[in-house]
Amino acid sequence: MPVARVTLPRGVGSSYEVYINGVRQQPGADFVREGGELVFRRPLAKEGKLGFWRWLSLFLGIAGTYRQNDSVDVVYDMDGRRVVATALPIIPDETGEEPVDRDPPRSEEERPGA
């Protein structure tokens, strides 16, 4: 089964929220974190650049576009501020390997300094 990967921005700690097309995703059910990447259990895609003829047909109102165009956003805290990283690049992974949760969410008791 194809999966998709997204590289997390620098500074994302253990507390963050992930959204695809504005819908919040659940760790473990929708994605897992593998180091500095999020691995999604379903394929995601960006539409990409439009060619001249496709752009022209859209401009003239002849045709629309119905391609898959997912947007991955991550909300996290950095230096006491809430930061939103939007439209992160999607890396398709055609290996078919099921993601493994190598960095499971930790409870409050397990976090350092708690």
C-alpha positions as MATLAB code, in Angstrom:
seq = 'MPVARVTLPRGVGSSYEVYINGVRQQPGADFVREGGELVFRRPLAKEGKLGFWRWLSLFLGIAGTYRQNDSVDVVYDMDGRRVVATALPIIPDETGEEPVDRDPPRSEEERPGA';
ca = [
       0.000    0.000    0.000;
       1.494    3.361   -0.956;
       2.119    5.784    1.868;
       3.198    9.423    1.954;
       5.866   11.178    3.980;
       6.176   14.766    5.153;
       9.361   16.193    6.647;
       8.688   18.097    9.857;
      10.046   21.631   10.230;
      12.939   22.167   12.633;
      11.870   22.772   16.188;
       8.830   20.459   16.226;
       8.897   18.718   19.585;
       6.689   15.987   20.956;
       3.578   18.184   21.131;
       2.088   19.067   17.751;
      -1.112   18.838   15.717;
      -1.385   17.625   12.126;
      -4.061   18.642    9.622;
      -4.757   17.403    6.096;
      -6.961   19.750    4.104;
      -8.030   21.376    7.373;
      -9.070   18.105    9.076;
      -7.160   17.133   12.222;
      -5.342   13.797   11.977;
      -4.874   11.371   14.858;
      -1.412    9.972   15.709;
      -1.316    6.202   15.368;
      -4.559    6.027   13.386;
      -3.782    8.380   10.490;
      -0.005    8.785   10.709;
       3.081    7.864   12.705;
       6.211    9.860   13.416;
       9.492    8.347   12.270;
      12.240   10.644   13.493;
      11.832   13.963   11.691;
       9.120   12.714    9.334;
       5.422   12.009    9.456;
       4.373    8.854    7.615;
       0.750    8.704    6.499;
      -1.070    5.421    5.985;
      -2.728    6.643    2.794;
      -1.431    8.239   -0.385;
      -1.327   12.027   -0.503;
      -0.619   14.150   -3.568;
      -0.052   17.716   -4.690;
      -1.543   18.824   -7.981;
       1.725   20.140   -9.359;
       2.248   22.780  -11.998;
      -0.234   23.287  -14.790;
       0.908   23.071  -18.383;
       0.174   25.887  -20.800;
      -2.897   24.261  -22.425;
      -4.434   23.248  -19.120;
      -3.833   26.728  -17.707;
      -5.355   28.297  -20.833;
      -8.444   26.070  -20.658;
      -8.916   27.028  -16.996;
      -8.409   30.711  -17.781;
     -10.979   30.604  -20.588;
     -13.436   28.630  -18.463;
     -13.443   25.656  -20.808;
     -12.433   23.073  -18.225;
     -11.896   22.780  -14.504;
      -9.345   20.820  -12.527;
     -10.252   17.860  -10.368;
      -6.857   16.485   -9.466;
      -5.978   15.476   -5.909;
      -4.374   18.431   -4.130;
      -3.717   17.659   -0.466;
      -2.348   20.213    1.975;
      -0.513   19.104    5.129;
      -0.247   21.621    7.980;
       1.510   21.199   11.328;
       0.810   23.336   14.411;
       3.462   23.332   17.154;
       4.978   25.475   19.922;
       8.374   27.113   19.489;
       9.897   29.420   22.092;
       6.506   29.871   23.740;
       4.796   30.836   20.480;
       2.279   28.838   18.482;
       3.665   28.241   14.975;
       1.790   26.957   11.925;
       3.725   25.350    9.063;
       1.422   25.208    6.047;
       1.433   23.275    2.774;
       4.423   21.116    3.710;
       5.952   19.214    0.773;
       4.593   15.690    0.326;
       7.054   12.913   -0.494;
       5.345    9.909   -2.109;
       6.620    6.554   -0.858;
       5.837    3.721   -3.246;
       7.684    1.022   -1.265;
       4.423   -0.306    0.099;
       5.915   -0.742    3.561;
       3.494   -0.143    6.388;
       4.738    2.640    8.702;
       5.956    1.615   12.142;
       5.348    3.867   15.141;
       8.953    4.355   16.313;
       8.217    7.517   18.294;
       4.892    6.887   20.054;
       3.237    9.744   21.929;
       4.348    9.872   25.558;
       2.177   10.421   28.577;
       2.757   13.340   30.938;
       4.608   11.054   33.397;
       7.129    9.932   30.753;
       8.058   13.417   29.557;
      11.298   14.860   30.866;
      10.832   17.498   33.546;
       7.269   16.402   34.307;
];
